[in-house]
């Protein structure tokens, strides 16, 4: 299995190479040069596997045994997923009127990103220990990614994590999960701007090849292929649980189809869905967005353009105007046309807008359906789901479940809604919906913990100032590690 860039300038990389990379050197994102097929026989043979074993099967399609032997891969995944709050790791809640919710939020930070992040960090640590070296992770977060990276990597001797989050644009629980981690390898910055603002200096830092090479700089956003790879298992697991494959009588006939509805921001999850669909998994994909509706407009009208301003909504983790993983989707649907994708994405990055070529737009609208939900729609969905099921949704999951009430479940249609976070992280939205809940002890304990973080203030030349400040931090961390001293006194 070899990997290439979506912009055509890099080929022939192996899994270890892309694991330790952010963006490719040509600015693109790494993808497998070919996708392994998922045959009906393979899917039937996986039926009944617990989630951790299914992750191993999916990952083994993309990680050669020469790099991580099968027994090591099994041990790494098992260790990564051992600390989740439910024994099955991932759980399906079957509610009234065919409403099936795939709960992906039972990890330390109560968000779906814990699943892929814990596995990815274990893979990193595996190679770092073998090679007796260290790395520095740089993460921009819209809410959940930062906390997940921190809790997956805290205390690891070979890995430092630098996280930048948008101050005032995430929930108190999301913020406290980051700033209360006082491990010496964790470095948190609060930026006076949006997630898309944060992405600007981070892209330039990753484009600085001497900095990347000299300090082992890498990304744990869903830019990282390993994150997306593990997320493929979400769709396969949902399919095996909810499609009715185990009840299909004709083993030689067409496989049943599952519709999967995904709350979408940076588009990592929906990109994983598109990849696994191309591999042969019989899924229909629905990407649901909040008022930051660039993915919706792209699918509906080919209008891949940022709005004038980012809208702060009740679903902050998907308040994103640059859904960077759509680049992977464009590459797949364009027949792996790196030159076309390079031209498209460079225009988008320069002008913040692009009109999709007609044929690509047609293919995209065949693969993806979309919908947009307002804050009022989020609250209405949370209230109705509670009234009918006594089941509390987080606002991001409500963005998906809104589709259930607008497009009622019909007999014969198997459908799954992806629950990306626990409602415990979004008390403000729950209360605005007129609902109450008792936060778990892990959330209540955050209020009593000490904090540590640094500010990135809004200056006249803020993007360059943030870039310089983060570069200095990365260099200082490396210096401390070389001298074998603690970074924080």
Buried (B, 14 or more C-beta within 10 A) or exposed (E): BBBBBBBBBBEEBBBBBBBBBBBBBBBBBBBBEEBBEBEBEBBBEBEEBEBBBBBBBBBBBBBBEEBBEEEBBBBBBBBBBEEBBEEEBBBBEEBEEBBBBBBBBBBBBBBBBBBBBBBBBBBBBBBBEEEEEBBBBBBBBBBBBBBBBBBBBBEBEBBBBBBBBBBEBBBBBBBBBBBBBEBBBBBBBBBBBBBBBBBBBBBBBBBBEEBBEEBBBBBBBBBBBBBBBBBBBBBBBBBBBBBBBEEBEEEEEEBBBBBBBBBBBBBBBBBBBBBBBBBBBBBBBBBBBBBBBBBBBBBBEBBBBBBEEBBBBBBBBBBBBBBBBBBBBBBBBBEBBBEBBBBBBEBBBEEBEBBBBEEBBEBBBEBBBBBBBBBEBBBBBBBBBBEEBEBBBBBBBBBBBBBBBEBEBEEEEBBBBBBBBBBBBBBEBBEBBEBEEEBEEBBEEBEEEEEBBEEBEEEEEBBEBBBEBBBEBBBEBBEBBEEEEEBEE
